[in-house]
Amino acid sequence: MTVRDPPAATSPARSVRFCRGILAGYYPTLQDQSSNTPWTLVVYAKPSCTADQQVSTMAEEDYGSFVDWSQMGDLAKSSGPTKVDCKDLKEFKTMARQGYWAKNHKLRAQVYQQLIKDIPCRTVTPDAEVYRDIMGDAASRKPSSHFPLPEFVDGNAVPQYCLKPEAVASAHQIIGCVAGQFPDISHCPALPAVTALLLHFSLDEAQCFELISRMLACNEPGKRLLDQTFLAHESGCMTFGDLANKYCTSAHRMIVATARDVLEVYSDWQRWVLGDLPFSHTVRVLDIYLVEGYKVLFRVALALLKFYRKHKAEGGPAGPQQDSGKVKDDIQAFVKGIGSTVTPEKLLEKAFSIRMFSRKEITLLQVTNEKSLQQKGVAVKQTR
């Protein structure tokens, strides 16, 4: 897999910014595309073997050693394109939204590897070798799910996501190692889900650790990949509430009418997407999230809220106001079972049909909400 550089006459720094802009979801003025600056991302995945040989070979060389292929359904049958040849950022975004690499597990893995590799990170970012030095040879030890998850995941378990039982144990060990290497993380509830997802597209634990580390160590100004503090997470919850009030008015009114504490219900918005959604839906979200950035999570969560409102409307009039925990549990159950009524394509179609939704608006809301929380002295989660 290679990224072709522009001709020597073109500024190398400009080329790097372009490539990095893909991951962060920041399309630098897009006016650069109207110039004559060539930009090409080329990714190759060698054609896989025959369908009968698919499962056994996948585990050996196609980033599938952690996957229980018997649970993967149609995703176990790798098909579709074996190459991504993209010369335009808008084209690349369209490819991600349309699921261009979604049917080829190896191609998807290689696209993810390249996107995360191109994240601008702080100078000292732990890599795969650091993990091997700390944890030793994975082949000589048996992972244990008894390896406790750090407190900063806020009680969120590692989702199964069609992984082998021992792969879930591997996720525990990766997250434990991350905790040791990133002592500044105080609140990152999405980490178990993201780790489980990236295990699907990693050759070993060490490579998965490196991918996670790069996402956490992103130092591009203004870029947001994973919340790492309670302040960032809580402001995100408040921002989701603001967006729901504006873009999902009917659904928001329903939540206000049925839950005693609306913010408590919305505190799970990110988990709906990264944790509760079935794997087939979440991995399609990841395709776009790694290209366009954090705002994709908001879009998908808003779409889920819209579908939930429709589901409740079909069940008759809303009942009296109830404990917020019961509403949270009801939404979680709906999201976990959404695969029976809503396809990944339908979910994404709903998410991207929301108009006048901008990254600038999200940033302004989050900055305002963070300031509000700081003024109230809210910086860490209070133990109840």
N, C-alpha and C positions, 0 to 999 in steps of 0.2 A: 504494500500500500504506500503510495507516495502522494505528496502534494507538490505539484509542479510550480516552480518559482517563475515570476515574470522575467522578461528579458533583462539583461544587465543594465539597460538604460533606465529601468524603472527603480525607484527607491525601494530597497529591501525592507526598510522600516514600514513603509506604506503597505507592502504585501503582508507583513506579519499582522498589522492591525486589521486588515481585511479578514484574514483567516480567524483571528481571535474574535472578531466581531460576530462570526457565525455562532460560536458557542454561547456568548454572553447575551445573545439576542439583541445586540446593539448594532444596527446597520448604519455605519458611519456616513451620515448625510445622504447615502445612496446616490449622491451626485457623482461620486467616484465611479459608479457604474456607467454613467453616461460619457465618461472620458474614454480614451483608448487604452486604458490600463487593462491588460489581460489578467484574468484570475481563473485558475482551474483547480478543482479538487478531483482527483482520480483515485478510486478505490477499486481493487480487484479482489474477488473471491473465486478461487478455482472451482469449477463445476464439481458438485458432489457426486457421490457414487449413485448406484441405482437405488430405487426405493427399498428394495429388500435388504440392502446393505446399510441403509441410512442410519438406523439407530446405533448399531455397533460402531460405525466409523465416526459418527458425530461425537461420541464421548471421547474418542482418542485424539482427534485433531481439530475439531470444529467448535471449540469453546463450550463443550457440553458436558464436561465431566461431573458437574454438580447437579445436573438436571435429571429428573425422573421423567424420561420421555414418554412413558406410558400415560402420564397425566396431561401431556401437551396437546393432544388432539391433532388438528390440522397443522398446528405450528411445528409438529415433529417432521412434517413432510416438506423439506426445504425445496423451494421452487422459485420462480421469478428471476429477476435480473441477477447477474453475478458481477456486475460492475456499476460503479457510480462515476459518471463523467460529467462534471458540472462546471460551467463557465460563468455562472451568474448567481449572485447571492439570493435574488428573488426566486430564481429557478430552484435553488437548493431548498429554500423554505417551502416551496410548493411540493417538492419531492417528499420532504419530511411529512407534511400534512396529508399527502395522498398515500403514504405508506409504501414508498418506492422500494425500500429494502426490508419491508416487514415480513416477507415470505421466505427470506433467505437468512437463516440464523447466523451463518458465518459472515455474510456481508454486513449484516446489522452489527455484529460484534466488532468488525473492523472499522465501521463508521464510528461507532462509539469510542473505540480506542483512539482514533485520530482526533475526534472532537475534544475529548478530555485531555489528550496529549497537548493540544494547542491552547489550553487554559493558561493565561499568564499567572504565574505563582510567585510567592515570595522565594527569595534565594535559597533558603534551606527548607526544602520540602521533602519529607521522608518518602522513599521509594520502595520498590520491591525488595531490594537488597537489605534495606533496613529491617524489613519485616522478617526476612530469612535469618538475619543475624540474631534477632530477638527471639523468634519463635522456633527456630531450628527447621529441620527438614520435615515438611508436612507428610511425606511418604512414610516416615519412621514413627509417626505418632497417630493416635486416634483422637479426632476432635471430640470435645465434650460440650453438650448443650448446658451442662451445669456451670460452665464458665459464666459468671454473673455479668449481666449487662450493666453499664455504668448508670448512675443516677440521672445523668443529663438526658437520657432517652425518655424520661418521664413515664416509665412503666409500659412503654410500647414494646410489644413482642416482635420478634422477627417473623414476618409473614411467610407462610409455606411456599407460595408462588411456584408450585410444581417442582420444588427442589427435593432432593433426597434428604432423608433425616440427618445424615451426617453432614450435609451441606448447611443445614440450619445451625448445626454445632460449629461449623467453620465460620459462619457469620458472627456467632458469639465471640469467637476468638479474634476475628478481624476487628470488631468493634472495640473489644478490650484493648487491643494494641493501639487503635486510634486514640482511645482515651489517654493512654500513656504518652503518646507523641504530641497530643494537642491539649495540654493542660488548661488552656484558656477557654475551651468550650465549656459552657455552663448549662446550655439548654439546646438540645438538638433532637427533637422527637421523631424527625423524619429519617434519621440515620439507619435504623434497622431495615426499613423498607427499601431504601436506596441501596444498601449493601446487598440485600437479598436479590434485588433486580440485577445488579452488576455482576453477581456471581454467575448468572446465566451466560455472561459474555466475557468471562475471564478464564484463562488457562489454569490458574491456580490461585490459592489464597493470597499469595504475595502480590500478584498482579491486581487483584481486586482491591487490596489494601492501597496500592499506589493510585488507582483510579479515584478511590474515595479521598485519599489525601490531597490530590490535586484539586478536587472540587472544594474541599474545605480550605485550602491554602490560596484560593484565587485572590489576587490583590489588585485586580483591575478596578479603578475608581468607579464607584456607583453601581458595580455589578453585584448581583445577589443570586446565589445558587442554593445554599442551605442556611437556614436560621441557626445561629450558634449561641445566642443569648436569649434569656427570657424576655428581655425588652424587645428584641427584634421579632420574636414569635408573637408576643402579645399585641404589638402594634400591627402585625399582620392580621391577627384575628379581628381587631377593630376595623382595619381597612376592608377586610372581607365584609363585615357588617355594613359599612358605608356603601360598598359596591352592590351588595344585595339589595339594599334599600333603593338604590338608583336603577339597577338593571334587572332586578327580579322582584318588582314591587309586590306582586300578588303573593309570591312565595314568602317574602319577608313579612308581610302582614299576617300570613298564616302562622309563622313562627312566633311573632309577637303575641298573637291571640292564644296560642296553645302552650307556650313555655313561660315560666315565671322569670327566667334569666336568659335573655336572648344571647348575650355575649358568651355565656357558658355553652350554649348550643353551638355557636360559631367557633368556639375554641377547638373544635374537632375538624374544621373545614379542610385542613391540610391532610389529616389522616384519612378523610374520605377518599382522597386521590392516591395518597401514598400509604397504603396499608389495607384499606377496606375494599377497594375495587378489585375485581378478578384480574388475574395476571394478564389475560388477553387484552383487557382494556388498559391496564396500567402501562404495559410495555409500549402501546401505541402513544400514550401520553408522553412517555420517556423519549420516544423518537423525536417529538416536537420540542419538548422541554430542553433537551440538550442543544437544540438549534436556536430556539427563540428565547429561552430563559424563563425566569420566575413567573412572569405574567400568565404563562400557559396554565399554571396550577390554579390561578384565580379563575380563569375562563372555564376550566373543566369543573371546578367546584361549584361555580354558578350554574352551569348546565345541570349538574346533579341536583341542585336545589330546585331547579325548574321541573325536572322529571319527578322529584319527590312530591312536589306540590300537585302535579297532575295525578300521581298515584293516590294521594290522599283525597283528592277531589272525587275520584272514581269510587271511593269508599263511602261517600256520603258527607254530610256536614261535619265540620270540626267540632270536637267535644269541648268541654270546659278546660280552662287553663290547668296545667298539671306540672308536676315536678320536671325540671329541665333535664334531669338524668334520664327520664323515661323517653323524652323527645329525642335525646341524643342516641339512645339505644335503638329507637325506631328508625331513625335515619341510617344508622350503621347497618341494621339488618336489611334495609332497602338497598343500600349501596352494594353490600356483599352479594345480594341476589339479583342485581340488575341485569346480569347476563341473560336471564330468561326472557327479558322484554326489550332490552336496548342493546344493540350491537356496538362495538367500538366505533364504527364509522358513524353511526347515528349520534353517539355521544359527542364525537368531535365536531360533527356538523352543527349540532346545537351550540357547542362551545364557541365556535368561530362565526356563528350567525349574530352574536351580540355586537351591535354597532357602536361606533364612537367610543370605543374602549381603548385607552392608550396607556403606554408605559409611563408617560409623563404624569398622568392623573394618579396612577398607583403610587409613584414615587412621592408626589406631593402629599397624598393622604398619609403615607407611612411616616414621612418626616413630621407632619403635623401631629399624628397620633403618638409618635415616640416622644415628642416634646411635651405633649399632654401628660403622658405617663411619668416622665422624668420630673415634671412639676409636682406630681402627686407623690413622688418618692417611690414609684414602683420600678424596681430594677431587677429584682429577683423574685422567684416564685415563693409565695408564703405557704408554709406548711399548715394544713388544716388539722 
